Amino acid sequence: MVSAATIRMQVESALARKIPSALTPQAKMVRPVAATGIKALDDVLRGGLPIGAVSELVGPECSGRTSLALSFLAQVTQAGKVCAWIDVSNTFDPLSAAAIGVDLARLLWVRCGVQAGRVEPTSRHFSLPEKYLAPPSIKKGLHGGGFGPHPRTEANGLSTAVSGLLHPQAFAPRCAEPQRSIRPKQQTVEPVRYATERTVPVARSSKPWTRMEQALRSADLLLQGGGFSAIVLDMGSLAPEFASRVPLATWHRYRLASERTQSSILLLTQHPCAKSSAELLLRLYPAAPLADETTVFTGIQPHAEVARQRFTQNESNVVSIRKPPQRVNTASWQSRMTWAGRR
Amino acid sequence: MTQTTEVYACLYAKEFPAQALLRLRPDLHPKPCVVLEGKAPTQHVCSLNTKARLLGMERGMTRVEVDTFPEPVALLRSPQSEAATKAVLLECAGAFSPRVEDRSEANAFLCGIDIAGTKNLFGPPEMLARNLLQRVRVLGISASVTVSTNLHAAVSLAKGLSRKTPLHVIATGREAATLSVLPLSVLDLTEKQVETFGLWGIHTLGMLAALPEKELVARMGQESRRLRQLSQGELPHLFQPVEPTFTLEERAELDSPVEILESLLFGLGVMLEQLILRAKARILSLASVTVTLTLDGGGTHTRTVRPALPTTDKQLWIKLLHLDLEAHPPSAAIVGVMLHAEPGSTTKMQLGLFSPQLPEASRLDVTLARIRAVVGEDCVGRAVLQDTHAAEAFRVEPFTVPTGESVVPTSPHSRASMRQLRPLETASVTLQHARPTYFYFREKRYNVEHAYGPWVVSGDWWNPTLWGAEQWDLVARAQDGAMLCCCMMRDVLQNRWQMAALYD
């Protein structure tokens, strides 16, 4: 009696040259992922961005990297986890993060390169001269409003006041009317003074490399401390030459640390810099602006392509002669502004 | 009706001025130390440690006499540190009974503790005395404890105990027998009384107690009756309790001004250890610590450190204080340190099996302090939105790990976000029919494809603040095909165009 296992062994060994381990189901490795909250992209990424790995979102300015990262953080903070945003160029906007749904109480924001002389919001103080604010002196008289003790004197000087009010040049004089010669009175207008102490001279943020170094050290410290489920290193406004000057060993270190602490590291860059340390390389192309409305800017339509994804598993272990069906690796979605309303 | 019996414990610390000063200075313990009292030329020794006594130094010696010994450490008497140590000891005694009486003398600490009825709580008096002694020893003070049903008997015995037996419990009814071997010096006699008793050949309390009462009173007055009762251990006592206050405070003066922060940390560690011990004795932990450094030249430098959770981890406190003082160094050399701590409840954190992984609070504090040292004080934290239409409508608050569920709703649709440029970048814009047609930004020319706006923003009408500006949302394309969706602001007051944000 030949057992089923023996038959299977025989079939497999006969087919070994063509189809290795034909009848043995492939061992599945479950790699945890976290959803980005953008359905089109989650489908392409088979669930979302990897947990415990470095993902890189590469694209030029206005390609939708930031909104994608914020959307991912919104999902993470919703689950009660804590995230960090290391802001190399100090460009993070808390208002739009809150609009996307990021719980700001669970987001640690590290701003790099902000120098001691803080940039004050440019606001000016305007105040009326004192004479307009002082209440007029109380008029004497029986009726309170007039200028004399008797009602008949109330209208005294009214005509002069009215003609003074109506600018004489604006009205052509009626022919028979006696003209008062008006001497143009020199009016002194006090210049409106703006308080200047609020507007501190803008301190330029420090050199890109200094900011980069601060960001890398902060990221190191955060990874050492552990407990952050997602750490975004935002180098999106940094020219590619600075990001690519970071030694590859740094990214490798981050990869190991993220594996250990099971936190997702997101790099927002203009040019891929982490190379093989990144498990996922997502390339975003310049987004097309939406033109739904003629009066307001409504949003952008980002377009992403999975440029590289490590550890993708084949559907089957049969090496086909034909080219196997390829997965879709591009996604496009609409990011609308908060004020744009639903279409 | 049950008759309550009085039981008193007496805590006695000899050479208190020296002990109070050396408590926070473990480095001086192996050296002969004396404490000097009085004005500069006529200083004399008021207290000394065992090492100094063994070398032959004595109380009452002058400075010159002290200097004849090899390597003496002369310290100045500090009433503040004595008061602080006394408060610590009283508070420690207060942990065993709410009724504590302070009977301190000039050069010794002495307190009576009413321990009647504490048997169920702290065990028999021997055990209580042993525990009390252990607690006091941990505080850095060597003391002796005696227990008796008569407080005066306990006090007299405590003064007469040798250093080798720091603990003695007088059994009920054995007071007179126990006290009989003690010398008369434990009784605070006047010189005249000492002389008279010397002439009579009375040297111990036992001899005094054996004298007939009437004849003694006839010769030495009513005062002698009290002395006789004292020596028999029968003098009644009216207990006057004090209420020990609980303030976590330690202070130390440095011998010489210290410039380097690291050398201060050792002393801070010892002081923190004491504070933590005292807080722990009350099942509390430290919520915040305020360091007040007295500087050379009279100024003070105060810093407060408050971690997210109250903690009793000494290393963590030292690390936090170090990072804080490094970030805010004092302007001059340090001559004195005072630590004041606020007690907080010990943290009880309920960890769940399925709760998300969060940063550990104490480690996060250190991490944040380190990051603060890297990027700057106000640049780490969480953003809190403010209710205004002004630009930069947020403030940054210190980050703490929130508990509970997140209540912010996520938007069901994908939203675009902005990248704020801080500071605003200048752009030169060319207008046609009062609308932008092309502009130069970062040395690149962009042709405007769509211009939305202007949206006028002004100040709050209820405030004198004014920020007159026009906002334009521009969709522009460079000649090389690069797309730019940006928000440009025109400063109306100065007619200046600036790039405020990029839609990304």
Interface residues (C-beta under 8 A of the other chain):
Chain A: G37 I38 P60 E61 C62 S63 G64 R65 T66 S67 L70 S71 A74 Q75 T77 Q78 A79 G80 K81 V82 N90 T91 F92 D93 P94 L95 S96 A97 A98 A99 I100 G101 V102 D103 L104 A105 R106 L107 L108 W109 V110 R111 C112 G113 V114 Q115 A116 R118 V119 P121 T122 S123 R124 H125 F126 S127 V202 R204 S205 Q214 R217 S218 L221 L222 Q224 G225 G226 G227 F228 S229 G236 S237 Q262 P286 A287 A288 P289 A291 T295 V296 F297 G299 I300 W333 Q334 S335 R336 M337 T338 R342
Chain B: S355 P356 Q357 L358 P359 E360 R363 L364 V366 T367 L368 R370 I371 V374 V375 G376 D378 C379 V380 G381 R382 A383 V384 L385 A390 A391 E392 A393 F394 V396 F399 V401 P402 E405 S406 V407 V408 P409 T410 S411 H413 S414 R415 A416 S417 M418 R419 Q420 L421 R422 P423 L424 E449 H450 Y452 G459 P464 T465 L466 W467 D473 V475 G481 A482 M483 L484 C485 C486 D491 L493 A501 L502 Y503 D504
